[in-house]
Amino acid sequence: MEQILVTVDTNQPLQNIRKAINMLRGVVSTTVVKEPILTKTQMQQAYVKESLTRALQEVKLAKLEGRKLQSVDDFLKELDEEES
């Protein structure tokens, strides 16, 4: 069995779309999944997790490629230069 994900505009009548999909040949079932509403704290935590994961991947890739990463002091110096 395979699945197809259909994203629907919230302005459309969901039940009508669901009924239409159920009428298609081969459709076994339909399920409505609503997006969870994240709190501000949860959104911040997700952002931090994504950022740290990306940074860790960059460090691992640099080690594999034998590249030297920029030091914190060099990074802060570069930021100061950009602001000037």
mmCIF file of the N, C-alpha and C atoms, coordinates in Angstrom:
data_MODEL
# 
_entry.id   MODEL 
# 
loop_
_atom_site.group_PDB 
_atom_site.id 
_atom_site.type_symbol 
_atom_site.label_atom_id 
_atom_site.label_alt_id 
_atom_site.label_comp_id 
_atom_site.label_asym_id 
_atom_site.label_entity_id 
_atom_site.label_seq_id 
_atom_site.pdbx_PDB_ins_code 
_atom_site.Cartn_x 
_atom_site.Cartn_y 
_atom_site.Cartn_z 
_atom_site.occupancy 
_atom_site.B_iso_or_equiv 
_atom_site.pdbx_formal_charge 
_atom_site.auth_seq_id 
_atom_site.auth_comp_id 
_atom_site.auth_asym_id 
_atom_site.auth_atom_id 
_atom_site.pdbx_PDB_model_num 
ATOM 1   N N  . MET A 1 1  ? 0.850   -1.172 0.000  1.00 0.00 ? 1  MET A N  1 
ATOM 2   C CA . MET A 1 1  ? 0.000   0.000  0.000  1.00 0.00 ? 1  MET A CA 1 
ATOM 3   C C  . MET A 1 1  ? 0.897   1.236  0.000  1.00 0.00 ? 1  MET A C  1 
ATOM 4   N N  . GLU A 1 2  ? 0.511   2.253  -0.732 1.00 0.00 ? 2  GLU A N  1 
ATOM 5   C CA . GLU A 1 2  ? 1.247   3.505  -0.777 1.00 0.00 ? 2  GLU A CA 1 
ATOM 6   C C  . GLU A 1 2  ? 0.363   4.630  -0.287 1.00 0.00 ? 2  GLU A C  1 
ATOM 7   N N  . GLN A 1 3  ? 0.990   5.746  0.079  1.00 0.00 ? 3  GLN A N  1 
ATOM 8   C CA . GLN A 1 3  ? 0.245   6.887  0.590  1.00 0.00 ? 3  GLN A CA 1 
ATOM 9   C C  . GLN A 1 3  ? 0.591   8.130  -0.210 1.00 0.00 ? 3  GLN A C  1 
ATOM 10  N N  . ILE A 1 4  ? -0.373  9.031  -0.311 1.00 0.00 ? 4  ILE A N  1 
ATOM 11  C CA . ILE A 1 4  ? -0.184  10.331 -0.948 1.00 0.00 ? 4  ILE A CA 1 
ATOM 12  C C  . ILE A 1 4  ? -0.586  11.381 0.071  1.00 0.00 ? 4  ILE A C  1 
ATOM 13  N N  . LEU A 1 5  ? 0.277   12.366 0.272  1.00 0.00 ? 5  LEU A N  1 
ATOM 14  C CA . LEU A 1 5  ? -0.013  13.460 1.191  1.00 0.00 ? 5  LEU A CA 1 
ATOM 15  C C  . LEU A 1 5  ? -0.601  14.611 0.384  1.00 0.00 ? 5  LEU A C  1 
ATOM 16  N N  . VAL A 1 6  ? -1.762  15.080 0.790  1.00 0.00 ? 6  VAL A N  1 
ATOM 17  C CA . VAL A 1 6  ? -2.435  16.195 0.127  1.00 0.00 ? 6  VAL A CA 1 
ATOM 18  C C  . VAL A 1 6  ? -2.531  17.340 1.119  1.00 0.00 ? 6  VAL A C  1 
ATOM 19  N N  . THR A 1 7  ? -2.004  18.507 0.741  1.00 0.00 ? 7  THR A N  1 
ATOM 20  C CA . THR A 1 7  ? -2.089  19.688 1.599  1.00 0.00 ? 7  THR A CA 1 
ATOM 21  C C  . THR A 1 7  ? -3.224  20.556 1.090  1.00 0.00 ? 7  THR A C  1 
ATOM 22  N N  . VAL A 1 8  ? -4.114  20.945 1.994  1.00 0.00 ? 8  VAL A N  1 
ATOM 23  C CA . VAL A 1 8  ? -5.322  21.664 1.609  1.00 0.00 ? 8  VAL A CA 1 
ATOM 24  C C  . VAL A 1 8  ? -5.329  23.044 2.255  1.00 0.00 ? 8  VAL A C  1 
ATOM 25  N N  . ASP A 1 9  ? -5.736  24.043 1.478  1.00 0.00 ? 9  ASP A N  1 
ATOM 26  C CA . ASP A 1 9  ? -5.892  25.397 2.005  1.00 0.00 ? 9  ASP A CA 1 
ATOM 27  C C  . ASP A 1 9  ? -6.977  25.371 3.073  1.00 0.00 ? 9  ASP A C  1 
ATOM 28  N N  . THR A 1 10 ? -6.734  26.042 4.176  1.00 0.00 ? 10 THR A N  1 
ATOM 29  C CA . THR A 1 10 ? -7.691  26.001 5.286  1.00 0.00 ? 10 THR A CA 1 
ATOM 30  C C  . THR A 1 10 ? -9.007  26.691 4.943  1.00 0.00 ? 10 THR A C  1 
ATOM 31  N N  . ASN A 1 11 ? -9.044  27.449 3.861  1.00 0.00 ? 11 ASN A N  1 
ATOM 32  C CA . ASN A 1 11 ? -10.288 28.115 3.471  1.00 0.00 ? 11 ASN A CA 1 
ATOM 33  C C  . ASN A 1 11 ? -11.251 27.180 2.731  1.00 0.00 ? 11 ASN A C  1 
ATOM 34  N N  . GLN A 1 12 ? -10.768 26.032 2.306  1.00 0.00 ? 12 GLN A N  1 
ATOM 35  C CA . GLN A 1 12 ? -11.598 25.093 1.559  1.00 0.00 ? 12 GLN A CA 1 
ATOM 36  C C  . GLN A 1 12 ? -12.371 24.187 2.521  1.00 0.00 ? 12 GLN A C  1 
ATOM 37  N N  . PRO A 1 13 ? -13.578 23.787 2.134  1.00 0.00 ? 13 PRO A N  1 
ATOM 38  C CA . PRO A 1 13 ? -14.357 22.865 2.988  1.00 0.00 ? 13 PRO A CA 1 
ATOM 39  C C  . PRO A 1 13 ? -13.704 21.482 2.991  1.00 0.00 ? 13 PRO A C  1 
ATOM 40  N N  . LEU A 1 14 ? -13.076 21.150 4.085  1.00 0.00 ? 14 LEU A N  1 
ATOM 41  C CA . LEU A 1 14 ? -12.286 19.928 4.200  1.00 0.00 ? 14 LEU A CA 1 
ATOM 42  C C  . LEU A 1 14 ? -13.113 18.662 3.990  1.00 0.00 ? 14 LEU A C  1 
ATOM 43  N N  . GLN A 1 15 ? -14.295 18.639 4.517  1.00 0.00 ? 15 GLN A N  1 
ATOM 44  C CA . GLN A 1 15 ? -15.124 17.429 4.385  1.00 0.00 ? 15 GLN A CA 1 
ATOM 45  C C  . GLN A 1 15 ? -15.457 17.139 2.924  1.00 0.00 ? 15 GLN A C  1 
ATOM 46  N N  . ASN A 1 16 ? -15.735 18.178 2.130  1.00 0.00 ? 16 ASN A N  1 
ATOM 47  C CA . ASN A 1 16 ? -16.043 17.959 0.706  1.00 0.00 ? 16 ASN A CA 1 
ATOM 48  C C  . ASN A 1 16 ? -14.843 17.376 -0.032 1.00 0.00 ? 16 ASN A C  1 
ATOM 49  N N  . ILE A 1 17 ? -13.661 17.872 0.275  1.00 0.00 ? 17 ILE A N  1 
ATOM 50  C CA . ILE A 1 17 ? -12.447 17.365 -0.368 1.00 0.00 ? 17 ILE A CA 1 
ATOM 51  C C  . ILE A 1 17 ? -12.200 15.931 0.062  1.00 0.00 ? 17 ILE A C  1 
ATOM 52  N N  . ARG A 1 18 ? -12.411 15.646 1.323  1.00 0.00 ? 18 ARG A N  1 
ATOM 53  C CA . ARG A 1 18 ? -12.209 14.293 1.834  1.00 0.00 ? 18 ARG A CA 1 
ATOM 54  C C  . ARG A 1 18 ? -13.184 13.310 1.169  1.00 0.00 ? 18 ARG A C  1 
ATOM 55  N N  . LYS A 1 19 ? -14.435 13.714 1.015  1.00 0.00 ? 19 LYS A N  1 
ATOM 56  C CA . LYS A 1 19 ? -15.427 12.858 0.350  1.00 0.00 ? 19 LYS A CA 1 
ATOM 57  C C  . LYS A 1 19 ? -15.037 12.602 -1.094 1.00 0.00 ? 19 LYS A C  1 
ATOM 58  N N  . ALA A 1 20 ? -14.549 13.639 -1.774 1.00 0.00 ? 20 ALA A N  1 
ATOM 59  C CA . ALA A 1 20 ? -14.150 13.488 -3.174 1.00 0.00 ? 20 ALA A CA 1 
ATOM 60  C C  . ALA A 1 20 ? -12.972 12.524 -3.310 1.00 0.00 ? 20 ALA A C  1 
ATOM 61  N N  . ILE A 1 21 ? -12.017 12.613 -2.408 1.00 0.00 ? 21 ILE A N  1 
ATOM 62  C CA . ILE A 1 21 ? -10.869 11.701 -2.444 1.00 0.00 ? 21 ILE A CA 1 
ATOM 63  C C  . ILE A 1 21 ? -11.323 10.275 -2.170 1.00 0.00 ? 21 ILE A C  1 
ATOM 64  N N  . ASN A 1 22 ? -12.250 10.091 -1.236 1.00 0.00 ? 22 ASN A N  1 
ATOM 65  C CA . ASN A 1 22 ? -12.757 8.748  -0.933 1.00 0.00 ? 22 ASN A CA 1 
ATOM 66  C C  . ASN A 1 22 ? -13.480 8.125  -2.111 1.00 0.00 ? 22 ASN A C  1 
ATOM 67  N N  . MET A 1 23 ? -14.024 8.951  -3.014 1.00 0.00 ? 23 MET A N  1 
ATOM 68  C CA . MET A 1 23 ? -14.744 8.436  -4.176 1.00 0.00 ? 23 MET A CA 1 
ATOM 69  C C  . MET A 1 23 ? -13.806 7.907  -5.265 1.00 0.00 ? 23 MET A C  1 
ATOM 70  N N  . LEU A 1 24 ? -12.523 8.240  -5.188 1.00 0.00 ? 24 LEU A N  1 
ATOM 71  C CA . LEU A 1 24 ? -11.561 7.771  -6.182 1.00 0.00 ? 24 LEU A CA 1 
ATOM 72  C C  . LEU A 1 24 ? -11.346 6.266  -6.054 1.00 0.00 ? 24 LEU A C  1 
ATOM 73  N N  . ARG A 1 25 ? -11.186 5.611  -7.183 1.00 0.00 ? 25 ARG A N  1 
ATOM 74  C CA . ARG A 1 25 ? -10.967 4.177  -7.199 1.00 0.00 ? 25 ARG A CA 1 
ATOM 75  C C  . ARG A 1 25 ? -9.647  3.845  -6.518 1.00 0.00 ? 25 ARG A C  1 
ATOM 76  N N  . GLY A 1 26 ? -9.649  2.890  -5.637 1.00 0.00 ? 26 GLY A N  1 
ATOM 77  C CA . GLY A 1 26 ? -8.439  2.434  -4.974 1.00 0.00 ? 26 GLY A CA 1 
ATOM 78  C C  . GLY A 1 26 ? -8.169  3.087  -3.627 1.00 0.00 ? 26 GLY A C  1 
ATOM 79  N N  . VAL A 1 27 ? -8.933  4.113  -3.269 1.00 0.00 ? 27 VAL A N  1 
ATOM 80  C CA . VAL A 1 27 ? -8.714  4.774  -1.985 1.00 0.00 ? 27 VAL A CA 1 
ATOM 81  C C  . VAL A 1 27 ? -9.278  3.885  -0.879 1.00 0.00 ? 27 VAL A C  1 
ATOM 82  N N  . VAL A 1 28 ? -8.433  3.538  0.076  1.00 0.00 ? 28 VAL A N  1 
ATOM 83  C CA . VAL A 1 28 ? -8.836  2.665  1.170  1.00 0.00 ? 28 VAL A CA 1 
ATOM 84  C C  . VAL A 1 28 ? -9.372  3.496  2.332  1.00 0.00 ? 28 VAL A C  1 
ATOM 85  N N  . SER A 1 29 ? -8.679  4.572  2.659  1.00 0.00 ? 29 SER A N  1 
ATOM 86  C CA . SER A 1 29 ? -9.122  5.412  3.762  1.00 0.00 ? 29 SER A CA 1 
ATOM 87  C C  . SER A 1 29 ? -8.510  6.801  3.634  1.00 0.00 ? 29 SER A C  1 
ATOM 88  N N  . THR A 1 30 ? -9.083  7.749  4.347  1.00 0.00 ? 30 THR A N  1 
ATOM 89  C CA . THR A 1 30 ? -8.520  9.101  4.431  1.00 0.00 ? 30 THR A CA 1 
ATOM 90  C C  . THR A 1 30 ? -8.452  9.490  5.901  1.00 0.00 ? 30 THR A C  1 
ATOM 91  N N  . THR A 1 31 ? -7.438  10.253 6.229  1.00 0.00 ? 31 THR A N  1 
ATOM 92  C CA . THR A 1 31 ? -7.254  10.715 7.592  1.00 0.00 ? 31 THR A CA 1 
ATOM 93  C C  . THR A 1 31 ? -6.908  12.197 7.563  1.00 0.00 ? 31 THR A C  1 
ATOM 94  N N  . VAL A 1 32 ? -7.515  12.958 8.439  1.00 0.00 ? 32 VAL A N  1 
ATOM 95  C CA . VAL A 1 32 ? -7.226  14.380 8.542  1.00 0.00 ? 32 VAL A CA 1 
ATOM 96  C C  . VAL A 1 32 ? -6.227  14.572 9.673  1.00 0.00 ? 32 VAL A C  1 
ATOM 97  N N  . VAL A 1 33 ? -5.092  15.202 9.354  1.00 0.00 ? 33 VAL A N  1 
ATOM 98  C CA . VAL A 1 33 ? -4.060  15.476 10.339 1.00 0.00 ? 33 VAL A CA 1 
ATOM 99  C C  . VAL A 1 33 ? -3.872  16.983 10.374 1.00 0.00 ? 33 VAL A C  1 
ATOM 100 N N  . LYS A 1 34 ? -4.123  17.569 11.522 1.00 0.00 ? 34 LYS A N  1 
ATOM 101 C CA . LYS A 1 34 ? -3.961  19.015 11.659 1.00 0.00 ? 34 LYS A CA 1 
ATOM 102 C C  . LYS A 1 34 ? -2.561  19.315 12.169 1.00 0.00 ? 34 LYS A C  1 
ATOM 103 N N  . GLU A 1 35 ? -2.009  20.440 11.711 1.00 0.00 ? 35 GLU A N  1 
ATOM 104 C CA . GLU A 1 35 ? -0.687  20.849 12.165 1.00 0.00 ? 35 GLU A CA 1 
ATOM 105 C C  . GLU A 1 35 ? -0.758  21.234 13.635 1.00 0.00 ? 35 GLU A C  1 
ATOM 106 N N  . PRO A 1 36 ? 0.214   20.772 14.402 1.00 0.00 ? 36 PRO A N  1 
ATOM 107 C CA . PRO A 1 36 ? 0.206   21.149 15.822 1.00 0.00 ? 36 PRO A CA 1 
ATOM 108 C C  . PRO A 1 36 ? 0.528   22.636 15.968 1.00 0.00 ? 36 PRO A C  1 
ATOM 109 N N  . ILE A 1 37 ? -0.098  23.253 16.931 1.00 0.00 ? 37 ILE A N  1 
ATOM 110 C CA . ILE A 1 37 ? 0.165   24.659 17.209 1.00 0.00 ? 37 ILE A CA 1 
ATOM 111 C C  . ILE A 1 37 ? 1.282   24.720 18.236 1.00 0.00 ? 37 ILE A C  1 
ATOM 112 N N  . LEU A 1 38 ? 2.414   25.307 17.824 1.00 0.00 ? 38 LEU A N  1 
ATOM 113 C CA . LEU A 1 38 ? 3.569   25.374 18.703 1.00 0.00 ? 38 LEU A CA 1 
ATOM 114 C C  . LEU A 1 38 ? 3.561   26.674 19.501 1.00 0.00 ? 38 LEU A C  1 
ATOM 115 N N  . THR A 1 39 ? 3.964   26.562 20.741 1.00 0.00 ? 39 THR A N  1 
ATOM 116 C CA . THR A 1 39 ? 4.101   27.760 21.566 1.00 0.00 ? 39 THR A CA 1 
ATOM 117 C C  . THR A 1 39 ? 5.380   28.487 21.150 1.00 0.00 ? 39 THR A C  1 
ATOM 118 N N  . LYS A 1 40 ? 5.535   29.712 21.600 1.00 0.00 ? 40 LYS A N  1 
ATOM 119 C CA . LYS A 1 40 ? 6.725   30.486 21.267 1.00 0.00 ? 40 LYS A CA 1 
ATOM 120 C C  . LYS A 1 40 ? 7.976   29.768 21.767 1.00 0.00 ? 40 LYS A C  1 
ATOM 121 N N  . THR A 1 41 ? 7.894   29.210 22.956 1.00 0.00 ? 41 THR A N  1 
ATOM 122 C CA . THR A 1 41 ? 9.035   28.481 23.524 1.00 0.00 ? 41 THR A CA 1 
ATOM 123 C C  . THR A 1 41 ? 9.379   27.265 22.675 1.00 0.00 ? 41 THR A C  1 
ATOM 124 N N  . GLN A 1 42 ? 8.370   26.520 22.232 1.00 0.00 ? 42 GLN A N  1 
ATOM 125 C CA . GLN A 1 42 ? 8.612   25.342 21.400 1.00 0.00 ? 42 GLN A CA 1 
ATOM 126 C C  . GLN A 1 42 ? 9.228   25.729 20.064 1.00 0.00 ? 42 GLN A C  1 
ATOM 127 N N  . MET A 1 43 ? 8.781   26.842 19.481 1.00 0.00 ? 43 MET A N  1 
ATOM 128 C CA . MET A 1 43 ? 9.359   27.308 18.217 1.00 0.00 ? 43 MET A CA 1 
ATOM 129 C C  . MET A 1 43 ? 10.816  27.703 18.411 1.00 0.00 ? 43 MET A C  1 
ATOM 130 N N  . GLN A 1 44 ? 11.126  28.366 19.537 1.00 0.00 ? 44 GLN A N  1 
ATOM 131 C CA . GLN A 1 44 ? 12.498  28.757 19.825 1.00 0.00 ? 44 GLN A CA 1 
ATOM 132 C C  . GLN A 1 44 ? 13.375  27.528 20.033 1.00 0.00 ? 44 GLN A C  1 
ATOM 133 N N  . GLN A 1 45 ? 12.852  26.535 20.745 1.00 0.00 ? 45 GLN A N  1 
ATOM 134 C CA . GLN A 1 45 ? 13.618  25.313 20.991 1.00 0.00 ? 45 GLN A CA 1 
ATOM 135 C C  . GLN A 1 45 ? 13.886  24.575 19.677 1.00 0.00 ? 45 GLN A C  1 
ATOM 136 N N  . ALA A 1 46 ? 12.897  24.534 18.804 1.00 0.00 ? 46 ALA A N  1 
ATOM 137 C CA . ALA A 1 46 ? 13.072  23.878 17.506 1.00 0.00 ? 46 ALA A CA 1 
ATOM 138 C C  . ALA A 1 46 ? 14.119  24.610 16.671 1.00 0.00 ? 46 ALA A C  1 
ATOM 139 N N  . TYR A 1 47 ? 14.106  25.940 16.721 1.00 0.00 ? 47 TYR A N  1 
ATOM 140 C CA . TYR A 1 47 ? 15.083  26.736 15.975 1.00 0.00 ? 47 TYR A CA 1 
ATOM 141 C C  . TYR A 1 47 ? 16.495  26.487 16.495 1.00 0.00 ? 47 TYR A C  1 
ATOM 142 N N  . VAL A 1 48 ? 16.651  26.468 17.818 1.00 0.00 ? 48 VAL A N  1 
ATOM 143 C CA . VAL A 1 48 ? 17.965  26.236 18.413 1.00 0.00 ? 48 VAL A CA 1 
ATOM 144 C C  . VAL A 1 48 ? 18.463  24.833 18.063 1.00 0.00 ? 48 VAL A C  1 
ATOM 145 N N  . LYS A 1 49 ? 17.583  23.854 18.156 1.00 0.00 ? 49 LYS A N  1 
ATOM 146 C CA . LYS A 1 49 ? 17.960  22.479 17.828 1.00 0.00 ? 49 LYS A CA 1 
ATOM 147 C C  . LYS A 1 49 ? 18.407  22.371 16.379 1.00 0.00 ? 49 LYS A C  1 
ATOM 148 N N  . GLU A 1 50 ? 17.664  22.988 15.479 1.00 0.00 ? 50 GLU A N  1 
ATOM 149 C CA . GLU A 1 50 ? 18.016  22.958 14.056 1.00 0.00 ? 50 GLU A CA 1 
ATOM 150 C C  . GLU A 1 50 ? 19.361  23.652 13.825 1.00 0.00 ? 50 GLU A C  1 
ATOM 151 N N  . SER A 1 51 ? 19.574  24.792 14.470 1.00 0.00 ? 51 SER A N  1 
ATOM 152 C CA . SER A 1 51 ? 20.829  25.539 14.313 1.00 0.00 ? 51 SER A CA 1 
ATOM 153 C C  . SER A 1 51 ? 22.024  24.738 14.831 1.00 0.00 ? 51 SER A C  1 
ATOM 154 N N  . LEU A 1 52 ? 21.862  24.139 16.004 1.00 0.00 ? 52 LEU A N  1 
ATOM 155 C CA . LEU A 1 52 ? 22.955  23.346 16.575 1.00 0.00 ? 52 LEU A CA 1 
ATOM 156 C C  . LEU A 1 52 ? 23.248  22.106 15.743 1.00 0.00 ? 52 LEU A C  1 
ATOM 157 N N  . THR A 1 53 ? 22.209  21.485 15.213 1.00 0.00 ? 53 THR A N  1 
ATOM 158 C CA . THR A 1 53 ? 22.394  20.315 14.357 1.00 0.00 ? 53 THR A CA 1 
ATOM 159 C C  . THR A 1 53 ? 23.165  20.696 13.103 1.00 0.00 ? 53 THR A C  1 
ATOM 160 N N  . ARG A 1 54 ? 22.804  21.824 12.506 1.00 0.00 ? 54 ARG A N  1 
ATOM 161 C CA . ARG A 1 54 ? 23.492  22.313 11.312 1.00 0.00 ? 54 ARG A CA 1 
ATOM 162 C C  . ARG A 1 54 ? 24.959  22.619 11.621 1.00 0.00 ? 54 ARG A C  1 
ATOM 163 N N  . ALA A 1 55 ? 25.212  23.257 12.765 1.00 0.00 ? 55 ALA A N  1 
ATOM 164 C CA . ALA A 1 55 ? 26.584  23.589 13.156 1.00 0.00 ? 55 ALA A CA 1 
ATOM 165 C C  . ALA A 1 55 ? 27.407  22.326 13.375 1.00 0.00 ? 55 ALA A C  1 
ATOM 166 N N  . LEU A 1 56 ? 26.828  21.342 14.032 1.00 0.00 ? 56 LEU A N  1 
ATOM 167 C CA . LEU A 1 56 ? 27.531  20.083 14.280 1.00 0.00 ? 56 LEU A CA 1 
ATOM 168 C C  . LEU A 1 56 ? 27.856  19.370 12.971 1.00 0.00 ? 56 LEU A C  1 
ATOM 169 N N  . GLN A 1 57 ? 26.927  19.386 12.027 1.00 0.00 ? 57 GLN A N  1 
ATOM 170 C CA . GLN A 1 57 ? 27.178  18.774 10.727 1.00 0.00 ? 57 GLN A CA 1 
ATOM 171 C C  . GLN A 1 57 ? 28.318  19.482 10.002 1.00 0.00 ? 57 GLN A C  1 
ATOM 172 N N  . GLU A 1 58 ? 28.378  20.804 10.138 1.00 0.00 ? 58 GLU A N  1 
ATOM 173 C CA . GLU A 1 58 ? 29.450  21.563 9.505  1.00 0.00 ? 58 GLU A CA 1 
ATOM 174 C C  . GLU A 1 58 ? 30.805  21.209 10.112 1.00 0.00 ? 58 GLU A C  1 
ATOM 175 N N  . VAL A 1 59 ? 30.843  21.046 11.431 1.00 0.00 ? 59 VAL A N  1 
ATOM 176 C CA . VAL A 1 59 ? 32.086  20.672 12.107 1.00 0.00 ? 59 VAL A CA 1 
ATOM 177 C C  . VAL A 1 59 ? 32.535  19.288 11.638 1.00 0.00 ? 59 VAL A C  1 
ATOM 178 N N  . LYS A 1 60 ? 31.614  18.341 11.582 1.00 0.00 ? 60 LYS A N  1 
ATOM 179 C CA . LYS A 1 60 ? 31.957  16.980 11.145 1.00 0.00 ? 60 LYS A CA 1 
ATOM 180 C C  . LYS A 1 60 ? 32.465  16.976 9.713  1.00 0.00 ? 60 LYS A C  1 
ATOM 181 N N  . LEU A 1 61 ? 31.801  17.739 8.836  1.00 0.00 ? 61 LEU A N  1 
ATOM 182 C CA . LEU A 1 61 ? 32.211  17.806 7.435  1.00 0.00 ? 61 LEU A CA 1 
ATOM 183 C C  . LEU A 1 61 ? 33.598  18.429 7.310  1.00 0.00 ? 61 LEU A C  1 
ATOM 184 N N  . ALA A 1 62 ? 33.853  19.476 8.075  1.00 0.00 ? 62 ALA A N  1 
ATOM 185 C CA . ALA A 1 62 ? 35.160  20.132 8.036  1.00 0.00 ? 62 ALA A CA 1 
ATOM 186 C C  . ALA A 1 62 ? 36.261  19.160 8.478  1.00 0.00 ? 62 ALA A C  1 
ATOM 187 N N  . LYS A 1 63 ? 35.980  18.359 9.499  1.00 0.00 ? 63 LYS A N  1 
ATOM 188 C CA . LYS A 1 63 ? 36.970  17.376 9.957  1.00 0.00 ? 63 LYS A CA 1 
ATOM 189 C C  . LYS A 1 63 ? 37.245  16.338 8.879  1.00 0.00 ? 63 LYS A C  1 
ATOM 190 N N  . LEU A 1 64 ? 36.168  15.863 8.227  1.00 0.00 ? 64 LEU A N  1 
ATOM 191 C CA . LEU A 1 64 ? 36.340  14.873 7.167  1.00 0.00 ? 64 LEU A CA 1 
ATOM 192 C C  . LEU A 1 64 ? 37.149  15.431 6.003  1.00 0.00 ? 64 LEU A C  1 
ATOM 193 N N  . GLU A 1 65 ? 36.925  16.700 5.681  1.00 0.00 ? 65 GLU A N  1 
ATOM 194 C CA . GLU A 1 65 ? 37.622  17.323 4.552  1.00 0.00 ? 65 GLU A CA 1 
ATOM 195 C C  . GLU A 1 65 ? 38.984  17.872 4.945  1.00 0.00 ? 65 GLU A C  1 
ATOM 196 N N  . GLY A 1 66 ? 39.306  17.845 6.239  1.00 0.00 ? 66 GLY A N  1 
ATOM 197 C CA . GLY A 1 66 ? 40.585  18.347 6.708  1.00 0.00 ? 66 GLY A CA 1 
ATOM 198 C C  . GLY A 1 66 ? 40.672  19.869 6.722  1.00 0.00 ? 66 GLY A C  1 
ATOM 199 N N  . ARG A 1 67 ? 39.517  20.527 6.730  1.00 0.00 ? 67 ARG A N  1 
ATOM 200 C CA . ARG A 1 67 ? 39.502  21.996 6.771  1.00 0.00 ? 67 ARG A CA 1 
ATOM 201 C C  . ARG A 1 67 ? 39.616  22.473 8.205  1.00 0.00 ? 67 ARG A C  1 
ATOM 202 N N  . LYS A 1 68 ? 40.240  23.637 8.370  1.00 0.00 ? 68 LYS A N  1 
ATOM 203 C CA . LYS A 1 68 ? 40.319  24.255 9.685  1.00 0.00 ? 68 LYS A CA 1 
ATOM 204 C C  . LYS A 1 68 ? 39.147  25.221 9.812  1.00 0.00 ? 68 LYS A C  1 
ATOM 205 N N  . LEU A 1 69 ? 38.435  25.136 10.919 1.00 0.00 ? 69 LEU A N  1 
ATOM 206 C CA . LEU A 1 69 ? 37.296  26.022 11.144 1.00 0.00 ? 69 LEU A CA 1 
ATOM 207 C C  . LEU A 1 69 ? 37.757  27.351 11.703 1.00 0.00 ? 69 LEU A C  1 
ATOM 208 N N  . GLN A 1 70 ? 36.966  28.362 11.483 1.00 0.00 ? 70 GLN A N  1 
ATOM 209 C CA . GLN A 1 70 ? 37.251  29.700 11.970 1.00 0.00 ? 70 GLN A CA 1 
ATOM 210 C C  . GLN A 1 70 ? 37.147  29.723 13.501 1.00 0.00 ? 70 GLN A C  1 
ATOM 211 N N  . SER A 1 71 ? 38.084  30.408 14.139 1.00 0.00 ? 71 SER A N  1 
ATOM 212 C CA . SER A 1 71 ? 38.045  30.506 15.602 1.00 0.00 ? 71 SER A CA 1 
ATOM 213 C C  . SER A 1 71 ? 36.977  31.516 16.013 1.00 0.00 ? 71 SER A C  1 
ATOM 214 N N  . VAL A 1 72 ? 36.570  31.451 17.259 1.00 0.00 ? 72 VAL A N  1 
ATOM 215 C CA . VAL A 1 72 ? 35.560  32.369 17.779 1.00 0.00 ? 72 VAL A CA 1 
ATOM 216 C C  . VAL A 1 72 ? 36.068  33.807 17.703 1.00 0.00 ? 72 VAL A C  1 
ATOM 217 N N  . ASP A 1 73 ? 37.329  34.010 18.050 1.00 0.00 ? 73 ASP A N  1 
ATOM 218 C CA . ASP A 1 73 ? 37.904  35.356 18.007 1.00 0.00 ? 73 ASP A CA 1 
ATOM 219 C C  . ASP A 1 73 ? 37.884  35.926 16.589 1.00 0.00 ? 73 ASP A C  1 
ATOM 220 N N  . ASP A 1 74 ? 38.244  35.084 15.605 1.00 0.00 ? 74 ASP A N  1 
ATOM 221 C CA . ASP A 1 74 ? 38.215  35.543 14.213 1.00 0.00 ? 74 ASP A CA 1 
ATOM 222 C C  . ASP A 1 74 ? 36.790  35.862 13.774 1.00 0.00 ? 74 ASP A C  1 
ATOM 223 N N  . PHE A 1 75 ? 35.848  35.053 14.212 1.00 0.00 ? 75 PHE A N  1 
ATOM 224 C CA . PHE A 1 75 ? 34.452  35.273 13.856 1.00 0.00 ? 75 PHE A CA 1 
ATOM 225 C C  . PHE A 1 75 ? 33.949  36.597 14.432 1.00 0.00 ? 75 PHE A C  1 
ATOM 226 N N  . LEU A 1 76 ? 34.236  36.855 15.703 1.00 0.00 ? 76 LEU A N  1 
ATOM 227 C CA . LEU A 1 76 ? 33.806  38.106 16.335 1.00 0.00 ? 76 LEU A CA 1 
ATOM 228 C C  . LEU A 1 76 ? 34.478  39.313 15.685 1.00 0.00 ? 76 LEU A C  1 
ATOM 229 N N  . LYS A 1 77 ? 35.737  39.159 15.317 1.00 0.00 ? 77 LYS A N  1 
ATOM 230 C CA . LYS A 1 77 ? 36.454  40.235 14.629 1.00 0.00 ? 77 LYS A CA 1 
ATOM 231 C C  . LYS A 1 77 ? 35.794  40.528 13.282 1.00 0.00 ? 77 LYS A C  1 
ATOM 232 N N  . GLU A 1 78 ? 35.408  39.477 12.573 1.00 0.00 ? 78 GLU A N  1 
ATOM 233 C CA . GLU A 1 78 ? 34.733  39.647 11.277 1.00 0.00 ? 78 GLU A CA 1 
ATOM 234 C C  . GLU A 1 78 ? 33.386  40.337 11.445 1.00 0.00 ? 78 GLU A C  1 
ATOM 235 N N  . LEU A 1 79 ? 32.659  39.995 12.501 1.00 0.00 ? 79 LEU A N  1 
ATOM 236 C CA . LEU A 1 79 ? 31.389  40.658 12.762 1.00 0.00 ? 79 LEU A CA 1 
ATOM 237 C C  . LEU A 1 79 ? 31.571  42.144 13.035 1.00 0.00 ? 79 LEU A C  1 
ATOM 238 N N  . ASP A 1 80 ? 32.595  42.473 13.809 1.00 0.00 ? 80 ASP A N  1 
ATOM 239 C CA . ASP A 1 80 ? 32.882  43.875 14.103 1.00 0.00 ? 80 ASP A CA 1 
ATOM 240 C C  . ASP A 1 80 ? 33.229  44.645 12.832 1.00 0.00 ? 80 ASP A C  1 
ATOM 241 N N  . GLU A 1 81 ? 33.966  44.007 11.932 1.00 0.00 ? 81 GLU A N  1 
ATOM 242 C CA . GLU A 1 81 ? 34.346  44.657 10.685 1.00 0.00 ? 81 GLU A CA 1 
ATOM 243 C C  . GLU A 1 81 ? 33.133  44.913 9.796  1.00 0.00 ? 81 GLU A C  1 
ATOM 244 N N  . GLU A 1 82 ? 32.184  43.992 9.797  1.00 0.00 ? 82 GLU A N  1 
ATOM 245 C CA . GLU A 1 82 ? 30.983  44.147 8.986  1.00 0.00 ? 82 GLU A CA 1 
ATOM 246 C C  . GLU A 1 82 ? 30.109  45.282 9.498  1.00 0.00 ? 82 GLU A C  1 
ATOM 247 N N  . GLU A 1 83 ? 30.070  45.472 10.811 1.00 0.00 ? 83 GLU A N  1 
ATOM 248 C CA . GLU A 1 83 ? 29.247  46.520 11.402 1.00 0.00 ? 83 GLU A CA 1 
ATOM 249 C C  . GLU A 1 83 ? 29.828  47.898 11.151 1.00 0.00 ? 83 GLU A C  1 
ATOM 250 N N  . SER A 1 84 ? 31.129  47.963 10.941 1.00 0.00 ? 84 SER A N  1 
ATOM 251 C CA . SER A 1 84 ? 31.793  49.272 10.729 1.00 0.00 ? 84 SER A CA 1 
ATOM 252 C C  . SER A 1 84 ? 31.616  49.779 9.327  1.00 0.00 ? 84 SER A C  1 
# 
